[in-house]
Amino acid sequence: MTREDLARAGFFPADWIPSGTRYQHGELLVRMSLRGSLRLFIPVGSAEIELSSGSLFEPVVHYVGTLEGAAALLPQLL
């Protein structure tokens, strides 16, 4: 799954991330829908991404693993 694939799936870079979250050292992408928001965090220096929803401070983590593995899960979460 490439950045272009993520953009086609509706993910865009977060404009601002509050301090006090675990999303400080990496890239946070967000997808908004009527069901709520889904976040994809790509940490610096790690091959494992995180898909989550809920609060930025107490996220509900749906998946931790490779970006390729997340591609199979995304249709269920979108």
C-alpha positions as CSV (number, residue, x, y, z in Angstrom):
1,M,0.0,0.0,0.0
2,T,1.5,3.3,-1.1
3,R,0.9,6.9,0.0
4,E,-1.2,7.3,-3.2
5,D,-3.3,4.2,-2.2
6,L,-3.9,5.8,1.3
7,A,-4.9,9.1,-0.3
8,R,-7.4,7.2,-2.6
9,A,-8.8,5.5,0.6
10,G,-9.5,8.9,2.0
11,F,-6.5,9.4,4.4
12,F,-4.9,12.8,4.7
13,P,-2.1,14.1,7.0
14,A,-3.2,15.5,10.3
15,D,-2.6,19.3,10.5
16,W,-1.9,19.3,14.2
17,I,-1.2,16.8,16.9
18,P,-1.6,17.8,20.5
19,S,1.3,17.2,22.9
20,G,0.9,14.4,25.4
21,T,-0.1,11.8,22.8
22,R,2.0,8.9,21.5
23,Y,1.8,10.3,18.0
24,Q,4.7,12.7,18.2
25,H,7.5,10.8,16.4
26,G,6.0,9.8,13.1
27,E,3.3,10.7,10.6
28,L,-0.4,10.6,11.5
29,L,-2.9,10.2,8.7
30,V,-6.7,10.7,9.3
31,R,-9.7,9.5,7.5
32,M,-13.1,11.1,8.4
33,S,-16.4,9.5,7.7
34,L,-20.0,9.5,9.1
35,R,-18.9,6.5,11.3
36,G,-16.1,8.6,12.8
37,S,-12.4,9.0,12.3
38,L,-9.8,6.4,11.7
39,R,-6.2,7.2,12.3
40,L,-3.1,5.6,10.7
41,F,0.2,6.3,12.5
42,I,3.5,5.6,10.8
43,P,6.2,5.9,13.4
44,V,9.7,7.0,12.6
45,G,12.2,4.1,12.5
46,S,9.6,1.3,12.7
47,A,8.0,-1.0,10.2
48,E,4.8,-1.4,12.2
49,I,2.0,1.0,11.7
50,E,-1.0,1.5,14.0
51,L,-4.7,1.9,13.0
52,S,-6.8,3.4,15.7
53,S,-10.0,5.3,16.5
54,G,-11.4,7.1,19.5
55,S,-9.5,9.7,21.6
56,L,-6.0,10.7,20.7
57,F,-5.1,10.3,24.3
58,E,-6.8,6.9,24.9
59,P,-7.1,5.4,21.4
60,V,-8.9,2.2,20.5
61,V,-6.2,0.3,18.6
62,H,-7.6,-1.9,15.8
63,Y,-4.3,-3.1,14.2
64,V,-0.6,-3.0,14.8
65,G,1.6,-4.5,12.0
66,T,2.8,-3.9,8.5
67,L,1.2,-1.4,6.1
68,E,0.6,-4.3,3.7
69,G,-1.3,-6.2,6.4
70,A,-3.5,-3.1,7.1
71,A,-4.6,-3.1,3.5
72,A,-6.6,-6.3,4.1
73,L,-8.2,-4.8,7.3
74,L,-9.1,-1.4,5.9
75,P,-12.2,-2.4,4.0
76,Q,-13.7,-3.8,7.2
77,L,-13.0,-0.6,9.1
78,L,-14.1,1.8,6.4
